[in-house]
Amino acid sequence: MTPSHASWPRRALACSGVALSLAGLAALGWLWHLDRARVRETPRLGGPLVLLRACPVAPEARTWLVAVNPGCPHCRQVLVRLANRPPAGVRVGALIVDTRRRPSAVTLRSLPGAPIWWDASNAWRRRWGHRVYGEVIRFDAAGRYASTRIELPTP
């Protein structure tokens, strides 16, 4: 075989690999676009969320809920940090997400802050389009959605 014939299969294989990689990236980009273009519900306190632990609150207090999966140490770290030093006029609580079963009493006792809500119907992910554990969903004093921010773990 001549050198040009021997390298042809390698070149074809390399080109196929590049083409498949580009097609995969394009497909992921399209799926991401479709997901981001969907109209989502605005987060809200109350239904469809289930209140598991209430707390007395001043009428002017805002509510910040940390999206917590009980098995995620990052979520817990964000919740502990905010619950231990809440900003003035803010009550910090937890929104338990991605759990099919009602959280146990042991789990609830292990979470600082109040209130604690449970997303029994998976609204956080499916209807609201949220996916980042440890994110902080902010509500005003009337319980209306204000904003969402991402909290990074501290070193």
DSSP file (Angstrom, degrees, kcal/mol; ACC not computed):
  #  RESIDUE AA STRUCTURE BP1 BP2  ACC     N-H-->O    O-->H-N    N-H-->O    O-->H-N    TCO  KAPPA ALPHA  PHI   PSI    X-CA   Y-CA   Z-CA
    1    1 A M              0   0    0      0, 0.0     0, 0.0     0, 0.0     0, 0.0   0.000 360.0 360.0 360.0 143.5    0.0    0.0    0.0
    2    2 A T    >>  -     0   0    0      1,-0.1     4,-1.9     4,-0.0     3,-0.6  -0.517 360.0-109.9 -81.8 156.4    1.1    3.5   -0.7
    3    3 A P  H 3> S+     0   0    0      0, 0.0     4,-1.4     0, 0.0     5,-0.1   0.832 117.2  55.3 -57.2 -33.8    1.3    5.9    2.2
    4    4 A S  H 3> S+     0   0    0      1,-0.2     4,-0.6     2,-0.2     0, 0.0   0.866 108.8  47.5 -70.5 -33.6   -1.6    7.9    0.9
    5    5 A H  H <4 S+     0   0    0     -3,-0.6     3,-0.3     1,-0.2    -1,-0.2   0.848 109.0  54.1 -73.5 -33.5   -3.9    4.9    0.9
    6    6 A A  H  < S+     0   0    0     -4,-1.9     4,-0.5     1,-0.2    -2,-0.2   0.833 109.4  47.2 -70.2 -31.2   -2.8    3.8    4.3
    7    7 A S  H  X S+     0   0    0     -4,-1.4     4,-2.4    -5,-0.2    -1,-0.2   0.612  90.3  84.5 -87.3 -11.6   -3.7    7.1    5.9
    8    8 A W  H  X S+     0   0    0     -4,-0.6     4,-2.5    -3,-0.3     5,-0.2   0.924  89.2  48.4 -59.2 -47.6   -7.2    7.4    4.2
    9    9 A P  H  > S+     0   0    0      0, 0.0     4,-2.4     0, 0.0    -1,-0.2   0.893 112.1  50.7 -61.1 -37.2   -9.1    5.3    6.8
   10   10 A R  H  > S+     0   0    0     -4,-0.5     4,-2.5     2,-0.2    -2,-0.2   0.924 111.1  47.3 -64.5 -43.8   -7.5    7.3    9.7
   11   11 A R  H  X S+     0   0    0     -4,-2.4     4,-2.7     2,-0.2     5,-0.2   0.914 112.7  49.4 -64.1 -42.1   -8.5   10.6    8.1
   12   12 A A  H  X S+     0   0    0     -4,-2.5     4,-2.4    -5,-0.2    -1,-0.2   0.910 112.0  48.5 -63.9 -41.4  -12.0    9.4    7.5
   13   13 A L  H  X S+     0   0    0     -4,-2.4     4,-2.3    -5,-0.2    -2,-0.2   0.911 112.2  48.5 -65.0 -42.2  -12.3    8.2   11.1
   14   14 A A  H  X S+     0   0    0     -4,-2.5     4,-2.3     2,-0.2    -2,-0.2   0.921 112.4  48.2 -64.1 -44.4  -10.9   11.5   12.4
   15   15 A C  H  X S+     0   0    0     -4,-2.7     4,-2.7     1,-0.2    -2,-0.2   0.896 111.1  51.2 -63.5 -39.8  -13.3   13.5   10.3
   16   16 A S  H  X S+     0   0    0     -4,-2.4     4,-2.7    -5,-0.2    -1,-0.2   0.909 109.5  50.5 -63.5 -41.8  -16.2   11.3   11.4
   17   17 A G  H  X S+     0   0    0     -4,-2.3     4,-2.2     2,-0.2    -2,-0.2   0.913 111.9  46.6 -62.3 -43.7  -15.3   11.8   15.0
   18   18 A V  H  X S+     0   0    0     -4,-2.3     4,-2.5     2,-0.2    -2,-0.2   0.927 113.1  49.6 -64.3 -44.5  -15.2   15.6   14.6
   19   19 A A  H  X S+     0   0    0     -4,-2.7     4,-2.4     1,-0.2    -2,-0.2   0.907 111.8  48.1 -62.5 -42.7  -18.5   15.6   12.7
   20   20 A L  H  X S+     0   0    0     -4,-2.7     4,-2.4     2,-0.2    -1,-0.2   0.894 111.4  50.7 -64.9 -39.3  -20.2   13.5   15.4
   21   21 A S  H  X S+     0   0    0     -4,-2.2     4,-2.4    -5,-0.2    -2,-0.2   0.927 111.9  46.7 -63.1 -45.4  -18.8   15.7   18.1
   22   22 A L  H  X S+     0   0    0     -4,-2.5     4,-2.4     2,-0.2    -2,-0.2   0.892 111.9  51.0 -64.7 -39.9  -20.1   18.9   16.4
   23   23 A A  H  X S+     0   0    0     -4,-2.4     4,-2.3     2,-0.2    -1,-0.2   0.901 110.3  50.1 -64.4 -40.4  -23.5   17.2   15.8
   24   24 A G  H  X S+     0   0    0     -4,-2.4     4,-2.4     2,-0.2    -2,-0.2   0.913 111.2  48.1 -63.7 -43.3  -23.7   16.3   19.5
   25   25 A L  H  X S+     0   0    0     -4,-2.4     4,-2.5     2,-0.2    -2,-0.2   0.902 111.4  50.6 -63.9 -40.6  -22.8   19.8   20.6
   26   26 A A  H  X S+     0   0    0     -4,-2.4     4,-2.3     2,-0.2    -2,-0.2   0.908 110.4  49.7 -63.3 -41.1  -25.4   21.3   18.2
   27   27 A A  H  X S+     0   0    0     -4,-2.3     4,-2.5     2,-0.2    -2,-0.2   0.916 111.5  48.3 -64.7 -42.9  -28.1   18.9   19.5
   28   28 A L  H  X S+     0   0    0     -4,-2.4     4,-2.6     1,-0.2    -2,-0.2   0.908 111.2  51.0 -63.0 -41.3  -27.2   19.9   23.1
   29   29 A G  H  X S+     0   0    0     -4,-2.5     4,-2.4     2,-0.2    -2,-0.2   0.901 110.6  48.6 -61.5 -41.8  -27.4   23.5   22.2
   30   30 A W  H  X S+     0   0    0     -4,-2.3     4,-2.6     2,-0.2    -2,-0.2   0.919 111.8  48.6 -66.0 -43.9  -30.8   23.1   20.6
   31   31 A L  H  X S+     0   0    0     -4,-2.5     4,-2.3     2,-0.2    -2,-0.2   0.906 111.5  50.3 -62.3 -41.2  -32.1   21.2   23.6
   32   32 A W  H  X S+     0   0    0     -4,-2.6     4,-2.6     2,-0.2     5,-0.2   0.930 110.6  49.9 -61.1 -45.4  -30.8   23.9   25.9
   33   33 A H  H  X S+     0   0    0     -4,-2.4     4,-1.9     1,-0.2    -2,-0.2   0.923 110.4  49.4 -59.4 -46.2  -32.5   26.6   23.7
   34   34 A L  H  X S+     0   0    0     -4,-2.6     4,-0.7     1,-0.2    -1,-0.2   0.904 112.3  48.6 -61.0 -41.5  -35.8   24.7   23.8
   35   35 A D  H >< S+     0   0    0     -4,-2.3     3,-0.7     1,-0.2    -2,-0.2   0.921 113.4  45.7 -65.1 -44.4  -35.6   24.4   27.6
   36   36 A R  H 3< S+     0   0    0     -4,-2.6    -1,-0.2     1,-0.2    -2,-0.2   0.759 108.9  57.2 -71.8 -24.5  -34.8   28.0   28.1
   37   37 A A  H 3< S+     0   0    0     -4,-1.9    -1,-0.2    -5,-0.2    -2,-0.2   0.633  82.3 108.2 -82.4 -14.0  -37.5   29.2   25.7
   38   38 A R  S << S-     0   0    0     -4,-0.7     2,-0.5    -3,-0.7    -3,-0.0  -0.360  77.3-116.9 -64.2 141.2  -40.3   27.4   27.6
   39   39 A V        -     0   0    0     -2,-0.0     2,-0.3     1,-0.0    -1,-0.1  -0.694  38.4-163.3 -78.8 126.6  -42.7   29.7   29.4
   40   40 A R        -     0   0    0     -2,-0.5    88,-0.2    88,-0.1     2,-0.2  -0.744  20.3-106.0-112.0 157.3  -42.4   28.9   33.2
   41   41 A E        -     0   0    0     86,-2.6     3,-0.0    -2,-0.3    -1,-0.0  -0.495  38.4-109.9 -74.6 151.1  -44.6   29.6   36.1
   42   42 A T        -     0   0    0     -2,-0.2    -1,-0.1     1,-0.1    86,-0.1  -0.696  39.9-107.7 -79.3 131.8  -43.4   32.3   38.5
   43   43 A P        +     0   0    0      0, 0.0   102,-0.5     0, 0.0     2,-0.3  -0.238  46.2 176.2 -57.2 148.7  -42.3   30.8   41.9
   44   44 A R  B     -A  144   0A   0      2,-0.1     5,-0.2   100,-0.1     2,-0.2  -0.993  32.2-112.1-153.7 151.7  -44.7   31.4   44.8
   45   45 A L  S    S+     0   0    0     98,-1.1     2,-0.2    -2,-0.3   100,-0.1  -0.529  85.7  30.1 -78.3 153.1  -45.2   30.5   48.4
   46   46 A G  S >  S+     0   0    0     -2,-0.2     3,-2.7     2,-0.0    -2,-0.1  -0.597  93.8  48.5  94.2-161.0  -48.1   28.3   49.2
   47   47 A G  T 3  S+     0   0    0      1,-0.4     3,-0.1    -2,-0.2     0, 0.0  -0.240 108.7  29.8 -52.9 136.3  -49.6   25.7   46.8
   48   48 A P  T 3  S+     0   0    0      0, 0.0    72,-0.4     0, 0.0    -1,-0.4  -0.968 113.7  77.8 -88.8   5.4  -48.1   23.6   45.3
   49   49 A L  S <  S-     0   0    0     -3,-2.7     2,-0.5    -5,-0.2    70,-0.2  -0.454  73.1-136.9 -78.1 151.1  -45.6   23.7   48.1
   50   50 A V  E     -B  118   0B   0     68,-2.6    68,-2.6    -2,-0.1     2,-0.5  -0.942  13.6-134.8-110.8 121.5  -46.3   22.0   51.4
   51   51 A L  E     +B  117   0B   0     -2,-0.5    66,-0.2    66,-0.2     3,-0.2  -0.646  30.0 169.2 -77.0 119.6  -45.4   23.9   54.6
   52   52 A L  E    S+     0   0B   0     64,-3.1     2,-0.4    -2,-0.5    65,-0.2   0.730  70.3  19.5-102.1 -30.5  -43.7   21.5   57.0
   53   53 A R  E    S-B  116   0B   0     63,-1.7    63,-2.3     2,-0.0    -1,-0.3  -0.928  71.1-166.7-145.0 118.2  -42.4   24.0   59.6
   54   54 A A        -     0   0    0     -2,-0.4    63,-0.0    61,-0.2     0, 0.0  -0.422   2.1-163.5 -93.8 172.1  -43.8   27.4   60.1
   55   55 A C        -     0   0    0     -2,-0.1     2,-0.1    59,-0.1    -2,-0.0  -0.983  29.8 -99.8-152.6 149.5  -42.4   30.3   62.1
   56   56 A P        -     0   0    0      0, 0.0     2,-0.4     0, 0.0     0, 0.0  -0.455  46.6-171.1 -67.2 145.1  -43.8   33.5   63.4
   57   57 A V        -     0   0    0     -2,-0.1    -2,-0.0    34,-0.0    34,-0.0  -0.998  26.9-115.2-143.7 142.2  -42.9   36.4   61.2
   58   58 A A    >   -     0   0    0     -2,-0.4     3,-2.0     1,-0.1     0, 0.0  -0.491  36.1-116.8 -69.7 145.5  -43.1   40.2   61.3
   59   59 A P  T 3  S+     0   0    0      0, 0.0    -1,-0.1     0, 0.0     0, 0.0   0.782 114.0  48.9 -58.5 -27.4  -45.4   41.5   58.6
   60   60 A E  T 3  S+     0   0    0      2,-0.1    81,-0.2    82,-0.0     2,-0.2   0.458  85.7 117.2 -92.0   0.2  -42.6   43.4   56.9
   61   61 A A    <   -     0   0    0     -3,-2.0    29,-0.2    80,-0.2     2,-0.2  -0.456  55.8-142.5 -73.7 136.6  -40.2   40.4   56.8
   62   62 A R  E     -c   90   0B   0     27,-3.0    29,-2.8    -2,-0.2     2,-0.5  -0.568  14.1-131.7 -88.3 160.7  -39.1   39.0   53.5
   63   63 A T  E     -cD  91 139B   0     76,-1.7    76,-3.0    77,-0.3     2,-0.5  -0.968  17.4-171.7-120.1 128.5  -38.6   35.3   53.0
   64   64 A W  E     -cD  92 138B   0     27,-2.5    29,-2.8    -2,-0.5     2,-0.5  -0.983   8.7-164.1-115.3 125.0  -35.6   33.7   51.4
   65   65 A L  E     -cD  93 137B   0     72,-2.8    72,-3.2    -2,-0.5     2,-0.6  -0.934   9.1-147.6-111.1 130.7  -35.8   30.0   50.7
   66   66 A V  E     -cD  94 136B   0     27,-2.3    29,-2.7    -2,-0.5     2,-0.6  -0.849  22.3-124.4 -94.6 124.6  -32.7   27.9   50.0
   67   67 A A  E     -c   95   0B   0     68,-2.5    67,-3.0    -2,-0.6     2,-0.5  -0.584  41.2-176.1 -69.9 115.3  -33.3   25.0   47.6
   68   68 A V  E     -c   96   0B   0     27,-2.9    29,-2.4    -2,-0.6    65,-0.0  -0.961  29.3-166.4-125.1 127.3  -32.1   22.0   49.6
   69   69 A N    >   -     0   0    0     -2,-0.5     3,-2.9    27,-0.2     7,-0.2  -0.969  30.5-133.7-100.2 123.3  -31.8   18.4   48.7
   70   70 A P  T 3  S+     0   0    0      0, 0.0    -1,-0.1     0, 0.0    28,-0.1   0.725 103.2  53.1 -54.2 -23.3  -31.2   16.7   52.1
   71   71 A G  T 3  S+     0   0    0      4,-0.0    -3,-0.0    -3,-0.0     0, 0.0   0.411  88.5  94.5 -90.5   3.3  -28.4   14.6   50.7
   72   72 A C    <>  -     0   0    0     -3,-2.9     4,-1.8     1,-0.2     5,-0.2  -0.847  53.9-166.4-102.8 113.5  -26.4   17.6   49.3
   73   73 A P  H  > S+     0   0    0      0, 0.0     4,-2.2     0, 0.0    -1,-0.2   0.839  89.4  58.2 -66.4 -31.7  -23.7   19.1   51.5
   74   74 A H  H  > S+     0   0    0      2,-0.2     4,-2.2     1,-0.2     5,-0.2   0.933 106.5  48.3 -62.2 -45.8  -23.4   22.2   49.4
   75   75 A C  H  > S+     0   0    0      1,-0.2     4,-2.6     2,-0.2    -1,-0.2   0.935 112.0  48.9 -58.5 -47.8  -27.1   23.0   49.9
   76   76 A R  H  X S+     0   0    0     -4,-1.8     4,-2.9    -7,-0.2     5,-0.2   0.882 108.5  53.8 -62.1 -38.5  -26.9   22.5   53.6
   77   77 A Q  H  X S+     0   0    0     -4,-2.2     4,-2.4     2,-0.2    -1,-0.2   0.923 110.4  46.4 -62.8 -44.3  -23.8   24.7   53.8
   78   78 A V  H  X S+     0   0    0     -4,-2.2     4,-2.5     2,-0.2     5,-0.2   0.931 113.9  48.8 -62.9 -45.6  -25.6   27.6   52.1
   79   79 A L  H  X S+     0   0    0     -4,-2.6     4,-3.0     1,-0.2     5,-0.2   0.930 112.4  47.3 -61.1 -46.9  -28.6   27.1   54.3
   80   80 A V  H  X S+     0   0    0     -4,-2.9     4,-2.3     1,-0.2     5,-0.2   0.929 112.3  50.3 -61.1 -46.0  -26.6   27.1   57.5
   81   81 A R  H  X S+     0   0    0     -4,-2.4     4,-1.0    -5,-0.2    -1,-0.2   0.929 117.0  39.3 -60.5 -46.5  -24.6   30.1   56.5
   82   82 A L  H  < S+     0   0    0     -4,-2.5    -2,-0.2     1,-0.2    -1,-0.2   0.892 115.4  51.4 -72.6 -38.6  -27.6   32.2   55.6
   83   83 A A  H  < S+     0   0    0     -4,-3.0    -2,-0.2    -5,-0.2    -1,-0.2   0.844 109.2  51.3 -67.7 -32.7  -29.7   31.0   58.6
   84   84 A N  H  < S+     0   0    0     -4,-2.3    -1,-0.2     1,-0.3    -2,-0.2   0.775 126.9  22.6 -75.0 -25.7  -27.0   31.8   61.1
   85   85 A R  S  < S-     0   0    0     -4,-1.0    -1,-0.3    -5,-0.2    -2,-0.1  -0.517  80.9-179.2-138.8  68.5  -26.6   35.3   59.7
   86   86 A P        -     0   0    0      0, 0.0     3,-0.1     0, 0.0    -3,-0.1  -0.419  34.6-106.6 -70.5 144.4  -29.8   36.4   58.0
   87   87 A P    >   -     0   0    0      0, 0.0     3,-1.7     0, 0.0     5,-0.0  -0.284  53.2 -77.5 -61.9 156.7  -29.9   39.8   56.5
   88   88 A A  T 3  S+     0   0    0      1,-0.3     3,-0.1    -3,-0.1    -3,-0.0  -0.311 118.5  14.2 -58.2 134.7  -32.0   42.4   58.4
   89   89 A G  T 3  S+     0   0    0      1,-0.2   -27,-3.0    -3,-0.1     2,-0.4   0.643 104.7 111.6  76.7  15.4  -35.7   42.0   57.8
   90   90 A V  E <   -c   62   0B   0     -3,-1.7     2,-0.5   -29,-0.2    -1,-0.2  -0.972  52.3-156.5-125.5 134.3  -35.3   38.5   56.2
   91   91 A R  E     -c   63   0B   0    -29,-2.8   -27,-2.5    -2,-0.4     2,-0.5  -0.939  18.9-149.2-103.0 132.2  -36.3   35.1   57.5
   92   92 A V  E     +c   64   0B   0     -2,-0.5    22,-1.5   -29,-0.2     2,-0.2  -0.875  27.5 155.2-106.0 128.8  -34.3   32.3   55.9
   93   93 A G  E     -c   65   0B   0    -29,-2.8   -27,-2.3    -2,-0.5     2,-0.4  -0.703  35.6 -98.8-137.1-170.8  -35.8   28.9   55.4
   94   94 A A  E     -ce  66 116B   0     21,-1.9    23,-2.9   -29,-0.3     2,-0.6  -0.906   9.5-157.7-120.5 144.2  -35.5   25.8   53.3
   95   95 A L  E     -ce  67 117B   0    -29,-2.7   -27,-2.9    -2,-0.4     2,-0.5  -0.957  23.4-146.1-114.3 106.8  -37.3   24.5   50.2
   96   96 A I  E     -ce  68 118B   0     21,-3.2    23,-2.8    -2,-0.6     2,-0.3  -0.636  26.8-178.3 -79.1 121.3  -36.8   20.8   50.2
   97   97 A V        +     0   0    0    -29,-2.4     3,-0.1    -2,-0.5    23,-0.1  -0.784  47.8  23.6-121.9 160.7  -36.6   19.7   46.5
   98   98 A D  S    S+     0   0    0     -2,-0.3     2,-0.4    21,-0.3    -1,-0.2   0.822  83.0 123.1  57.1  38.0  -36.1   16.5   44.6
   99   99 A T        -     0   0    0     20,-0.3    -1,-0.2    -3,-0.2    23,-0.2  -0.989  44.4-165.4-128.7 123.8  -37.5   14.2   47.3
  100  100 A R  S    S+     0   0    0     -2,-0.4     2,-0.3    -3,-0.1    -1,-0.1   0.867  73.5  59.4 -74.8 -37.0  -40.4   11.9   46.5
  101  101 A R  S    S-     0   0    0      1,-0.1     3,-0.1     3,-0.0     0, 0.0  -0.661  99.8 -95.2 -96.1 149.6  -41.3   11.1   50.1
  102  102 A R        -     0   0    0     -2,-0.3    -1,-0.1     1,-0.1    -2,-0.1  -0.383  54.0-102.1 -56.8 131.6  -42.2   13.6   52.8
  103  103 A P        -     0   0    0      0, 0.0    -1,-0.1     0, 0.0    15,-0.0  -0.280  40.1-112.8 -60.6 143.4  -38.9   14.4   54.7
  104  104 A S     >  -     0   0    0      1,-0.1     4,-2.3    -3,-0.1     5,-0.2  -0.206  22.6-108.4 -72.5 165.4  -38.6   12.6   58.1
  105  105 A A  H  > S+     0   0    0      1,-0.2     4,-2.4     2,-0.2     5,-0.2   0.850 121.2  56.2 -61.8 -35.1  -38.7   14.3   61.4
  106  106 A V  H  > S+     0   0    0      2,-0.2     4,-1.5     1,-0.2    -1,-0.2   0.926 107.7  47.6 -63.7 -44.6  -34.9   13.7   61.7
  107  107 A T  H  > S+     0   0    0      1,-0.2     4,-0.6     2,-0.2     3,-0.2   0.927 112.0  49.8 -61.5 -45.1  -34.3   15.5   58.4
  108  108 A L  H >< S+     0   0    0     -4,-2.3     3,-1.0     1,-0.2    -2,-0.2   0.896 109.1  51.4 -63.0 -40.3  -36.4   18.4   59.5
  109  109 A R  H 3< S+     0   0    0     -4,-2.4    -1,-0.2     1,-0.2    -2,-0.2   0.813 105.5  57.4 -65.7 -28.2  -34.6   18.7   62.8
  110  110 A S  H 3< S+     0   0    0     -4,-1.5    -1,-0.2    -3,-0.2    -2,-0.2   0.617  91.7  83.6 -79.3 -10.9  -31.3   18.7   61.0
  111  111 A L  S << S-     0   0    0     -3,-1.0   -17,-0.1    -4,-0.6     2,-0.0  -0.821  70.7-146.6 -98.1 124.2  -32.2   21.8   58.9
  112  112 A P        +     0   0    0      0, 0.0   -28,-0.1     0, 0.0   -29,-0.1  -0.300  57.8  40.7 -77.1 170.1  -31.7   25.2   60.4
  113  113 A G  S    S-     0   0    0    -30,-0.1   -20,-0.2   -20,-0.1   -19,-0.1   0.129  78.2 -84.9  81.3 163.2  -34.0   28.1   59.7
  114  114 A A  S    S+     0   0    0    -22,-1.5     2,-0.2   -21,-0.1   -60,-0.1  -0.954  85.2  47.8-155.7 144.3  -37.7   28.4   59.3
  115  115 A P        -     0   0    0      0, 0.0   -21,-1.9     0, 0.0     2,-0.5   0.440  62.2-164.8 -82.3 169.2  -40.0   28.1   57.5
  116  116 A I  E     -Be  53  94B   0    -63,-2.3   -64,-3.1   -23,-0.2   -63,-1.7  -0.989   7.0-175.2-123.3 123.7  -39.4   24.8   55.8
  117  117 A W  E     -Be  51  95B   0    -23,-2.9   -21,-3.2    -2,-0.5     2,-0.4  -0.844  13.4-146.1-112.7 151.2  -41.4   24.0   52.7
  118  118 A W  E     -Be  50  96B   0    -68,-2.6   -68,-2.6    -2,-0.3     2,-1.5  -0.979   9.4-143.0-120.1 130.6  -41.4   20.7   50.7
  119  119 A D    >   +     0   0    0    -23,-2.8     3,-1.0    -2,-0.4   -20,-0.3  -0.644  31.9 165.8 -89.9  78.6  -41.8   20.6   46.9
  120  120 A A  T 3  S+     0   0    0     -2,-1.5    -1,-0.2   -72,-0.4   -71,-0.1   0.763  73.6  46.1 -68.1 -26.8  -44.0   17.5   46.8
  121  121 A S  T 3  S-     0   0    0    -73,-0.4    -1,-0.2    -3,-0.2     5,-0.1   0.339 108.6-117.2-101.9   7.0  -45.0   18.0   43.2
  122  122 A N    <>  +     0   0    0     -3,-1.0     4,-2.4   -23,-0.2     5,-0.5   0.812  64.0 146.3  62.9  32.3  -41.6   18.9   41.8
  123  123 A A  H  >> +     0   0    0      1,-0.2     5,-2.9     3,-0.2     4,-0.8   0.859  61.6  65.9 -65.6 -35.9  -42.8   22.4   40.8
  124  124 A W  H  45S+     0   0    0      3,-0.2     6,-2.6     1,-0.2    -1,-0.2   0.900 116.2  25.2 -53.6 -45.1  -39.3   23.8   41.5
  125  125 A R  H  >5S+     0   0    0     -3,-0.2     4,-0.5     4,-0.2    -2,-0.2   0.928 132.5  32.4 -86.9 -51.6  -37.8   21.8   38.6
  126  126 A R  H  <5S+     0   0    0     -4,-2.4    -3,-0.2     2,-0.1    -2,-0.1   0.926 129.6  26.2 -79.6 -46.9  -40.6   21.2   36.2
  127  127 A R  T  <5S+     0   0    0     -4,-0.8   -86,-2.6    -5,-0.5    -3,-0.2   0.820 130.7  36.0 -91.6 -31.9  -42.9   24.2   36.5
  128  128 A W  T  4<S-     0   0    0     -5,-2.9    -3,-0.2   -88,-0.2    -4,-0.2   0.668  97.1-131.9 -94.8 -18.1  -40.5   26.9   37.6
  129  129 A G     <  +     0   0    0     -4,-0.5     2,-0.3    -6,-0.4    -4,-0.2   0.718  54.2 144.4  76.4  21.7  -37.5   25.7   35.6
  130  130 A H        +     0   0    0     -6,-2.6    -1,-0.3    -7,-0.2    -2,-0.1  -0.658  15.9 159.3 -94.2 151.6  -35.0   25.8   38.5
  131  131 A R        +     0   0    0     -2,-0.3     2,-0.8     1,-0.1    -1,-0.1   0.377  36.3 106.1-149.1   1.5  -32.2   23.3   38.8
  132  132 A V    >   -     0   0    0      2,-0.0     3,-1.8     0, 0.0   -65,-0.2  -0.809  59.3-140.1-102.8 111.1  -29.4   24.6   41.0
  133  133 A Y  T 3  S+     0   0    0     -2,-0.8   -65,-0.2     1,-0.3     3,-0.1  -0.391  89.8  27.9 -61.6 140.8  -29.2   23.2   44.5
  134  134 A G  T 3  S+     0   0    0    -67,-3.0    17,-0.4     1,-0.3    -1,-0.3   0.386  85.0 141.9  87.6  -4.6  -28.4   25.9   47.0
  135  135 A E    <   -     0   0    0     -3,-1.8   -68,-2.5    15,-0.2     2,-0.6  -0.365  49.0-129.7 -67.5 153.4  -30.0   28.7   45.0
  136  136 A V  E     -DF  66 149B   0     13,-3.3    13,-2.3   -70,-0.2     2,-0.6  -0.924  15.0-159.8-110.6 118.0  -31.8   31.3   47.1
  137  137 A I  E     -DF  65 148B   0    -72,-3.2   -72,-2.8    -2,-0.6     2,-0.4  -0.871  15.0-152.2 -98.8 120.8  -35.4   32.1   46.0
  138  138 A R  E     -DF  64 147B   0      9,-3.4     8,-3.2    -2,-0.6     9,-1.2  -0.779  13.6-175.2-102.4 135.4  -36.4   35.5   47.4
  139  139 A F  E     -DF  63 145B   0    -76,-3.0   -76,-1.7    -2,-0.4     6,-0.2  -0.945  22.7-123.1-123.6 147.0  -40.0   36.5   48.2
  140  140 A D    >   -     0   0    0      4,-2.8     3,-2.0    -2,-0.3   -77,-0.3  -0.146  44.1 -85.1 -78.0-177.4  -41.2   39.9   49.3
  141  141 A A  T 3  S+     0   0    0      1,-0.3   -80,-0.2   -81,-0.2    -1,-0.1   0.759 130.4  54.3 -63.1 -25.1  -43.1   40.5   52.6
  142  142 A A  T 3  S-     0   0    0      2,-0.1    -1,-0.3   -82,-0.1   -80,-0.1   0.450 121.1-106.8 -87.5  -0.1  -46.4   39.6   50.8
  143  143 A G  S <  S+     0   0    0     -3,-2.0   -98,-1.1     1,-0.3     2,-0.3   0.591  72.9 141.6  86.3  11.3  -45.0   36.3   49.6
  144  144 A R  B     -A   44   0A   0   -100,-0.1    -4,-2.8     1,-0.1    -1,-0.3  -0.643  61.4 -98.1 -86.4 144.8  -44.6   37.4   45.9
  145  145 A Y  E     +F  139   0B   0   -102,-0.5    -6,-0.3    -2,-0.3    -1,-0.1  -0.369  44.6 169.7 -61.0 132.7  -41.5   36.2   44.0
  146  146 A A  E     -     0   0B   0     -8,-3.2     2,-0.3     1,-0.4    -7,-0.2   0.759  53.8 -46.3-110.7 -49.6  -38.8   38.8   43.9
  147  147 A S  E     -F  138   0B   0     -9,-1.2    -9,-3.4     2,-0.0    -1,-0.4  -0.981  40.7-122.4-172.5 172.6  -35.7   37.2   42.5
  148  148 A T  E     -F  137   0B   0     -2,-0.3     2,-0.4   -11,-0.2   -11,-0.2  -0.994  23.8-175.4-130.4 139.5  -33.4   34.2   42.6
  149  149 A R  E     -F  136   0B   0    -13,-2.3   -13,-3.3    -2,-0.4     2,-0.5  -0.983  23.4-125.1-134.9 151.4  -29.7   34.2   43.2
  150  150 A I        -     0   0    0     -2,-0.4     2,-0.5   -15,-0.2   -15,-0.2  -0.806  21.2-153.7 -95.3 128.8  -27.0   31.5   43.1
  151  151 A E        -     0   0    0     -2,-0.5   -73,-0.1   -17,-0.4    -2,-0.0  -0.880   7.1-147.2-102.6 132.3  -25.0   31.0   46.3
  152  152 A L        -     0   0    0     -2,-0.5     2,-0.0     1,-0.1   -18,-0.0  -0.720  26.4-103.2 -95.0 147.9  -21.5   29.5   46.0
  153  153 A P        -     0   0    0      0, 0.0    -1,-0.1     0, 0.0   -79,-0.1  -0.375  34.7-119.6 -66.8 148.4  -20.0   27.4   48.7
  154  154 A T              0   0    0      1,-0.1   -77,-0.0    -2,-0.0   -76,-0.0  -0.646 360.0 360.0 -86.1 147.3  -17.5   29.0   51.0
  155  155 A P              0   0    0      0, 0.0    -1,-0.1     0, 0.0     0, 0.0   0.512 360.0 360.0 -68.4 360.0  -14.0   27.4   51.0
